[in-house]
Amino acid sequence: MSTTFTIDTATSRANPTPAPMKRLTVPAIQRRKFEGKTAEPLVMLTAYTARQAQLLDPHCDMLLVGDSLGQVIYGLPSTLAVTPDMMIAHGAAVVRGSYHSVVLVDMPFGSYESSPQQAFASASRIMAETGCAAVKLEGGEAMADTISFLSQRGIPVMAHIGLTPQAVNALGGYGARGKSQQEHAKIMADARAVAQAGAFAMVLEGVMEELAVAITDSVDVPVIGIGASAHCDGQVLVTEDMLGMFDRVPRFVKRYENIAQTIDGAAARYAAEVRARSFPTDDQVYRPKI
């Protein structure tokens, strides 16, 4: 039976616009891998606020509340200072702002690495307090036991391998991975390990295209590329990068808009009108009715 929704215009700014659509599930995402070459690639973007989720939700299969919010929202130099409380606050907002997409929340640095038990405590809290469908964590073979521990206890996990931003200090920078034969073999082993451990999908970031193609063809879970290959089972970008909110973006990002320029122009026009006392006009002030 289909479900229809009505919308209260008085609250429409705060709440998502309801639509007659059913939220996707983790198993539905998994099944895309087995639909063959006719399957539509999976679409994933980051989201950090309820309003952003409202706008992105109809176009996406998954919304990722990424720890990139540390840089995008809070102006931090990296993702390392992001806390579980930050992820939970933004994760809950994105869940409230969406009806269709599977919402995933990143597990921040230091919240899961020490043991599977620590990871379970962190992940279960994130899921309980946000209502998200799954969590994402970084790491390959080293995190396989943790992924298995979580998935066996009802917590869907998306893995993240290749260029892993939380390990940027150990990796020595943000350059592409998989250039050497040794590195190629390690990332391939990581991909197979997380898939076998029970990850329902994986993000593959910043790797050589040949490696991305080989991994996509060799694992039985969806591979979501970012700086990888169009051959992957889906793609993800940081929304603010895709919209042109920042001057510098990774080379693998395509800008679909220049929102920074739009905001700058609007703010300049507003400032000029305020200083000229041409805003507000009669249309924006309250006066007694005659």
C-alpha positions as CSV (number, residue, x, y, z in Angstrom):
1,M,0.0,0.0,0.0
2,S,1.5,3.3,-1.0
3,T,1.8,6.1,1.6
4,T,1.0,9.7,1.0
5,F,2.0,12.6,3.0
6,T,0.8,16.2,3.6
7,I,2.9,19.2,4.5
8,D,2.3,22.0,6.9
9,T,3.6,25.1,5.2
10,A,4.2,26.8,8.5
11,T,6.9,24.2,9.4
12,S,8.2,23.4,5.9
13,R,11.4,25.3,6.5
14,A,12.4,23.1,9.4
15,N,11.1,19.7,8.2
16,P,11.8,17.7,5.1
17,T,9.3,18.0,2.3
18,P,7.4,14.7,2.5
19,A,7.2,12.6,-0.6
20,P,5.5,9.2,-1.4
21,M,8.8,7.3,-1.4
22,K,10.1,4.6,0.8
23,R,13.6,4.9,2.4
24,L,16.2,2.6,0.8
25,T,17.8,-0.1,3.0
26,V,21.3,-1.5,3.4
27,P,20.2,-4.8,1.7
28,A,18.9,-2.8,-1.3
29,I,22.3,-1.1,-1.6
30,Q,24.0,-4.5,-1.5
31,R,21.8,-6.0,-4.2
32,R,23.0,-3.4,-6.7
33,K,26.2,-5.3,-7.0
34,F,24.4,-8.4,-8.3
35,E,22.2,-6.6,-10.8
36,G,25.0,-6.7,-13.3
37,K,26.1,-4.0,-15.8
38,T,22.6,-2.8,-16.3
39,A,22.4,-1.6,-12.6
40,E,22.4,2.1,-12.1
41,P,25.6,3.3,-10.3
42,L,25.0,4.2,-6.7
43,V,24.9,8.0,-5.9
44,M,26.3,9.2,-2.6
45,L,27.0,12.7,-1.3
46,T,27.9,14.1,2.0
47,A,25.3,16.0,4.1
48,Y,25.7,17.8,7.5
49,T,22.4,19.6,8.1
50,A,18.7,18.9,7.8
51,R,18.2,21.5,5.0
52,Q,21.1,20.1,3.0
53,A,19.7,16.6,3.4
54,Q,16.3,17.8,2.2
55,L,17.8,19.1,-1.0
56,L,20.1,16.2,-1.7
57,D,17.8,13.3,-0.6
58,P,15.7,12.9,-3.8
59,H,18.8,12.6,-5.9
60,C,20.9,10.2,-3.8
61,D,20.9,6.6,-2.8
62,M,23.0,7.3,0.3
63,L,23.8,10.4,2.3
64,L,27.1,10.3,4.2
65,V,27.5,12.4,7.4
66,G,31.2,12.5,6.9
67,D,33.9,13.5,9.4
68,S,34.9,15.9,6.7
69,L,32.5,18.2,8.6
70,G,35.5,19.0,10.7
71,Q,37.0,21.0,7.9
72,V,33.8,21.9,6.0
73,I,31.7,23.1,9.0
74,Y,34.1,23.7,11.8
75,G,37.2,25.0,10.0
76,L,39.5,22.4,11.5
77,P,42.8,21.6,9.7
78,S,41.9,17.9,9.4
79,T,39.3,15.3,10.5
80,L,41.4,14.2,13.5
81,A,39.7,16.5,16.1
82,V,36.2,15.5,15.2
83,T,34.3,14.0,18.1
84,P,31.4,11.5,18.4
85,D,29.2,14.2,19.8
86,M,29.8,16.3,16.6
87,M,29.0,13.3,14.4
88,I,25.8,12.5,16.4
89,A,24.5,16.1,16.3
90,H,24.9,16.3,12.5
91,G,23.8,12.7,11.9
92,A,20.5,13.2,13.7
93,A,19.9,16.4,11.7
94,V,20.5,14.6,8.4
95,V,18.2,11.7,9.3
96,R,15.5,14.2,10.2
97,G,16.0,15.9,6.9
98,S,15.7,12.8,4.7
99,Y,13.1,10.3,3.6
100,H,14.7,8.3,0.8
101,S,18.4,7.8,1.2
102,V,20.3,5.4,3.4
103,V,22.1,7.6,6.0
104,L,25.5,6.6,7.1
105,V,27.6,8.3,9.8
106,D,31.4,8.3,9.9
107,M,33.0,7.0,13.1
108,P,35.5,9.6,14.1
109,F,39.2,9.0,14.7
110,G,39.8,7.4,18.1
111,S,36.3,6.0,18.5
112,Y,36.8,2.5,17.2
113,E,40.5,1.6,16.6
114,S,41.5,0.2,20.0
115,S,39.2,-2.8,20.1
116,P,36.0,-4.3,18.5
117,Q,34.3,-3.7,21.9
118,Q,35.2,0.0,21.7
119,A,33.9,0.2,18.2
120,F,30.6,-1.5,19.2
121,A,30.1,1.0,22.0
122,S,30.7,3.9,19.7
123,A,28.7,2.6,16.8
124,S,25.7,1.5,18.8
125,R,25.6,5.0,20.4
126,I,25.8,6.7,17.0
127,M,23.0,4.6,15.6
128,A,20.8,4.9,18.7
129,E,21.1,8.7,18.9
130,T,20.9,9.5,15.2
131,G,18.6,6.9,13.7
132,C,21.1,6.3,10.9
133,A,21.2,3.0,9.0
134,A,24.9,2.3,9.1
135,V,28.3,3.5,10.1
136,K,31.5,4.0,8.1
137,L,35.0,3.4,9.4
138,E,38.5,3.6,7.8
139,G,40.9,0.8,7.5
140,G,41.5,-2.5,5.7
141,E,42.9,-5.8,6.9
142,A,43.7,-4.2,10.3
143,M,39.9,-3.5,10.9
144,A,38.6,-6.8,9.5
145,D,38.0,-8.3,12.9
146,T,36.2,-5.1,14.1
147,I,34.0,-5.1,11.0
148,S,33.1,-8.7,11.6
149,F,32.3,-8.0,15.2
150,L,30.0,-5.1,14.4
151,S,28.2,-6.8,11.4
152,Q,27.5,-9.9,13.5
153,R,25.9,-7.7,16.1
154,G,23.5,-6.0,13.7
155,I,25.5,-2.9,12.8
156,P,26.0,-2.5,9.1
157,V,29.4,-1.2,8.2
158,M,30.8,0.6,5.2
159,A,34.5,0.3,5.0
160,H,36.9,3.0,3.7
161,I,40.2,2.0,2.1
162,G,42.9,3.5,-0.2
163,L,43.5,7.1,0.8
164,T,42.2,7.2,4.4
165,P,42.1,10.8,5.7
166,Q,42.3,9.8,9.4
167,A,45.6,8.2,8.6
168,V,47.0,11.1,6.7
169,N,50.0,11.5,9.1
170,A,51.0,7.9,8.7
171,L,50.5,8.0,4.9
172,G,52.5,11.2,4.5
173,G,50.0,13.2,2.7
174,Y,46.9,13.1,0.4
175,G,48.6,11.8,-2.8
176,A,47.1,9.0,-4.8
177,R,47.6,5.4,-3.5
178,G,48.4,2.3,-5.4
179,K,51.3,3.6,-7.5
180,S,53.8,0.9,-6.5
181,Q,53.3,-2.8,-6.9
182,Q,53.6,-3.3,-3.1
183,E,51.0,-0.6,-2.4
184,H,48.7,-2.0,-5.1
185,A,48.8,-5.5,-3.5
186,K,48.2,-4.1,0.0
187,I,45.1,-2.1,-1.0
188,M,43.7,-5.1,-3.0
189,A,44.2,-7.3,0.1
190,D,42.5,-4.6,2.2
191,A,39.5,-4.7,-0.2
192,R,39.1,-8.4,0.0
193,A,39.6,-8.5,3.8
194,V,36.8,-6.0,4.5
195,A,34.4,-7.6,2.0
196,Q,35.0,-11.0,3.6
197,A,34.6,-9.5,7.1
198,G,31.1,-8.4,6.3
199,A,31.2,-4.8,5.2
200,F,28.1,-4.2,3.1
201,A,30.0,-1.8,0.8
202,M,33.3,0.1,0.7
203,V,34.5,3.6,-0.2
204,L,37.7,3.4,-2.4
205,E,39.4,6.8,-2.3
206,G,42.3,8.3,-4.2
207,V,43.7,5.2,-5.9
208,M,45.1,4.6,-9.4
209,E,42.3,3.8,-11.8
210,E,43.7,0.4,-12.8
211,L,43.6,-0.7,-9.2
212,A,40.0,0.7,-8.8
213,V,38.8,-1.3,-11.7
214,A,40.5,-4.5,-10.4
215,I,39.0,-4.1,-6.9
216,T,35.5,-3.4,-8.2
217,D,35.7,-6.6,-10.3
218,S,37.1,-8.8,-7.6
219,V,34.8,-8.1,-4.6
220,D,31.2,-9.0,-4.1
221,V,30.1,-5.8,-2.4
222,P,29.5,-2.3,-3.9
223,V,32.6,-0.2,-4.4
224,I,31.9,3.5,-4.1
225,G,34.7,5.5,-5.8
226,I,36.1,8.9,-4.9
227,G,39.1,9.7,-7.0
228,A,39.0,6.1,-8.3
229,S,37.1,5.2,-11.5
230,A,33.8,5.5,-13.3
231,H,33.9,1.7,-13.4
232,C,33.1,1.6,-9.7
233,D,29.6,0.6,-8.5
234,G,28.9,4.2,-7.4
235,Q,30.5,7.6,-6.6
236,V,30.7,9.9,-3.7
237,L,31.9,13.5,-3.3
238,V,32.0,16.0,-0.5
239,T,29.0,18.2,-1.5
240,E,30.7,21.5,-0.7
241,D,33.6,20.5,-3.1
242,M,31.1,19.6,-5.8
243,L,29.2,22.9,-5.3
244,G,32.4,25.0,-5.4
245,M,32.3,26.3,-1.9
246,F,36.1,26.3,-1.5
247,D,38.9,27.7,-3.7
248,R,41.0,24.6,-3.6
249,V,39.6,21.1,-4.2
250,P,41.2,17.8,-5.0
251,R,41.9,17.2,-8.7
252,F,39.3,14.3,-8.8
253,V,36.4,16.7,-7.9
254,K,34.2,18.1,-10.6
255,R,32.6,21.4,-9.8
256,Y,28.9,21.5,-10.8
257,E,28.3,25.0,-9.4
258,N,30.1,27.9,-8.0
259,I,28.1,28.5,-4.8
260,A,30.9,30.5,-3.2
261,Q,30.6,33.1,-5.9
262,T,26.8,33.2,-5.6
263,I,27.0,33.8,-1.8
264,D,29.7,36.4,-2.2
265,G,27.6,38.3,-4.8
266,A,24.5,38.1,-2.7
267,A,26.2,39.3,0.4
268,A,27.9,42.2,-1.5
269,R,24.5,43.4,-2.9
270,Y,22.9,43.1,0.6
271,A,25.7,45.1,2.2
272,A,25.5,47.8,-0.5
273,E,21.8,48.2,0.0
274,V,22.1,48.4,3.8
275,R,24.7,51.0,3.6
276,A,22.7,53.0,1.1
277,R,19.6,52.7,3.2
278,S,17.7,51.1,0.3
279,F,17.0,48.0,2.3
280,P,14.5,47.4,3.8
281,T,11.9,48.8,1.5
282,D,8.1,49.2,1.9
283,D,7.8,45.5,1.1
284,Q,9.9,44.4,4.1
285,V,8.6,46.7,6.9
286,Y,5.4,46.6,9.0
287,R,3.0,49.5,9.0
288,P,-0.5,50.0,10.2
289,K,-3.2,49.1,7.7
290,I,-5.2,52.1,6.6
